[in-house]
């Protein structure tokens, strides 16, 4: 199992909860570190949050589906809105567990996933049948994967130079993506872009 969780206390708590039952191959603090780690250890299960620095859980899950299709993804998060559950499963998740219920449900959820099934915390009010039969539109379907990456980093307050370094693109390309996103989304400022990212779970609220 590989864990991605940016809050140290939560990460340590989850590791303690699972250490006696699962082989833990690593724990990282952001989405980009997760992508780097997955290429080395190829775990059976990946646990991750929705809101993580540098690369959020939705985008990380999409990349994992491509580079490590045999690794099952389980979200462990405080986001309880049904839209987030639908987005997670669209991104390739097999499980979605509320952090509030993790101590009681997480191990069972992982076992379900390892056995070929799926799991969603009952308190979230989303049935597995709904996820399979009536998938909703993605929260950010109007943006390309690269635009979503740029949007997250902009919303985190990172300057264009740093965004360019993180993504391996030019500053001019960063500015091009920012301008395109504002046009596509009908937004007029970085503040509005940041608000959009917050509302769609691409960055945490602190």
Secondary structure, DSSP 8 states (H G I E B T S, - for coil): -EEE-S-HHHHHHHHHHHTTTS---EEESSHHHHHHHHHHH--SEEEE-SS-SSS-HHHHHHHHHHH-TTSEEEEEES---HHHHHHHHHTTEEEEEEGGGHHHHHHHHHHHHHTT--EE-GGG---HHHHHHS----TTTTS-HHHHHHHHHHHTT--HHHHHHHHT--HHHHHHHHHHHHHHHT--SHHHHHHHHHHTTSS---
